């Protein structure tokens, strides 16, 4: 089984940030969150935010985002019509029907691209679009926990851009760090 982180791994960039700015074009009122979004994304990428802090931030802002963006599902479809081109070429070369995508991004935003890529298996953060309640945060140690709960078994190859995923890097038989379009072996436990 091949498991892929999504942002900056198979997608060139941060899809949540790109989606946010795409939504701002349709709902300019969302610009009021720009500082928080960019600042917290930087902290996330630098591994400076804890799971509890991220959950607290999401709970604080997601409901307001959804209230200001009631067509978030429609915009997700339109976003991926435009941004599918940002999927990195290496992914198309490695694609298997049993691939699993694991991402801190919200599932409602990723489902349209999963369908376009022919991927049926995904572990992501989840939010109720009606209530704004977060039912699952797929971040750092939760990624491995959620993967184990949903799939169990062994990861043959794991690809990520971030040491936020160190538990999955250590768990996989073969682990790879993706830097831009370069893939570097992180380790190989295969006997």
C-alpha positions in Angstrom: 0.0 0.0 0.0 1.3 3.5 -0.9 0.3 6.3 1.4 0.7 10.0 0.4 0.5 13.2 2.4 -1.2 15.7 0.1 -0.1 19.3 0.4 3.4 19.9 -0.9 3.7 16.2 -1.5 1.5 15.3 -4.5 0.0 18.8 -4.7 2.3 21.7 -5.5 1.5 24.1 -2.6 -0.9 24.2 0.3 -4.3 23.3 -1.1 -6.2 24.7 2.0 -4.5 28.1 1.5 -5.2 28.0 -2.2 -8.8 27.1 -1.6 -9.1 29.8 1.0 -7.9 32.5 -1.5 -10.2 31.0 -4.2 -13.1 31.4 -1.8 -12.1 35.0 -1.0 -12.6 35.8 -4.6 -16.2 34.7 -4.4 -16.8 35.9 -0.8 -14.6 38.9 -0.1 -15.7 39.1 3.5 -13.4 36.0 4.1 -10.4 38.3 3.7 -10.7 39.1 7.4 -9.2 35.7 8.2 -6.1 36.2 6.1 -3.6 37.0 8.9 -4.7 34.1 11.0 -4.6 31.7 8.1 -1.2 32.7 6.8 0.4 33.0 10.3 -0.9 29.6 11.5 0.0 27.9 8.3 3.6 29.1 8.8 3.6 27.8 12.4 2.2 24.5 11.2 4.8 24.0 8.5 7.5 24.8 11.0 6.1 22.2 13.4 5.4 24.9 16.0 1.7 24.3 16.6 0.5 21.5 18.9 -2.5 19.3 18.1 -4.5 21.0 20.9 -3.7 24.5 19.5 -4.7 23.5 16.0 -8.0 22.0 17.2 -8.7 25.2 19.2 -7.9 27.4 16.1 -10.1 25.3 13.8 -13.0 25.3 16.3 -12.7 29.1 16.6 -12.6 29.9 12.9 -14.2 27.1 10.8 -17.8 27.9 11.8 -17.3 31.6 10.7 -15.7 30.5 7.5 -18.6 28.2 6.7 -21.2 30.9 7.5 -19.5 33.3 5.1 -19.0 30.6 2.5 -22.3 28.7 2.3 -21.4 27.3 -1.2 -18.1 25.7 0.1 -18.9 22.3 -1.6 -19.7 24.0 -5.0 -16.5 26.1 -4.7 -14.5 23.0 -3.9 -15.6 21.4 -7.2 -14.7 24.6 -9.1 -11.4 25.0 -7.3 -10.3 21.5 -8.4 -11.5 22.1 -11.9 -9.0 24.9 -12.0 -6.2 23.5 -9.8 -6.0 19.8 -10.8 -3.0 20.9 -12.8 -1.0 21.4 -9.6 -0.9 17.7 -9.0 2.8 16.7 -9.4 3.7 14.5 -12.4 5.5 11.9 -10.2 2.1 11.0 -8.6 0.6 10.1 -12.0 3.6 7.8 -12.6 3.3 6.0 -9.3 -0.6 6.0 -9.0 -2.1 2.7 -7.9 -5.8 1.9 -7.3 -5.2 1.2 -3.6 -3.4 4.5 -2.8 -4.4 6.2 0.4 -4.2 10.0 0.8 -3.7 11.2 4.4 -4.0 14.9 5.0 -4.7 17.5 7.7 -6.9 19.3 5.1 -10.7 18.9 5.4 -12.3 16.1 3.5 -15.1 18.1 1.9 -12.4 20.2 0.1 -10.3 17.1 -1.0 -13.1 14.7 -2.1 -13.5 16.3 -5.6 -9.8 15.9 -6.4 -9.8 12.4 -5.1 -12.6 11.5 -7.5 -10.8 13.2 -10.4 -7.6 11.2 -9.5 -9.4 7.9 -9.1 -8.5 7.6 -5.5 -11.1 6.1 -3.2 -9.2 6.0 0.1 -8.5 9.0 2.2 -7.9 10.0 5.8 -8.5 13.6 6.4 -9.7 16.1 8.9 -13.5 16.2 9.0 -16.1 19.0 9.8 -19.8 19.0 9.7 -20.7 21.6 7.2 -24.0 22.4 8.9 -22.8 22.8 12.4 -19.1 23.6 11.9 -18.3 20.8 14.5 -14.9 19.2 13.9 -15.2 15.4 14.2 -11.7 14.5 13.3 -8.4 16.4 13.1 -5.9 14.5 11.0 -2.6 16.0 12.3 0.7 14.9 13.5 0.3 11.8 15.9 -3.4 11.6 15.0 -2.5 10.8 11.4 -0.9 7.4 12.4 -3.7 6.7 14.9 -6.4 7.4 12.3 -4.6 5.4 9.7 -4.3 2.4 12.1 -8.0 2.7 13.0 -9.2 2.9 9.4 -6.7 0.6 7.6 -4.4 -1.2 10.0 -1.8 -3.1 8.1 1.5 -2.0 6.9 2.5 1.0 4.7 4.8 -0.2 2.0 5.7 3.3 0.7 5.0 6.6 2.4 5.6 10.0 0.8 5.5 13.4 2.6 7.1 16.8 2.6 7.0 17.3 6.4 8.5 16.1 9.6 5.1 16.6 11.1 4.5 13.1 9.7 7.5 11.5 11.5 5.4 8.7 13.0 4.3 7.6 9.6 7.8 8.0 8.2 9.1 5.7 10.9 6.2 3.2 10.5 6.5 2.8 6.7 8.7 0.1 5.2 10.0 2.7 2.7 9.7 6.4 3.5 10.3 9.4 1.1 10.6 13.1 1.6 9.3 15.1 -1.3 11.0 18.5 -1.9 9.4 20.2 -4.9 9.6 17.6 -7.7 12.5 15.8 -6.0 11.9 12.6 -4.0 14.5 11.6 -1.5 14.6 8.3 0.4 14.2 9.0 4.1 14.8 5.4 5.1 14.3 1.8 4.1 13.3 -0.9 6.6 12.7 -3.5 4.0 14.7 -6.7 4.7 
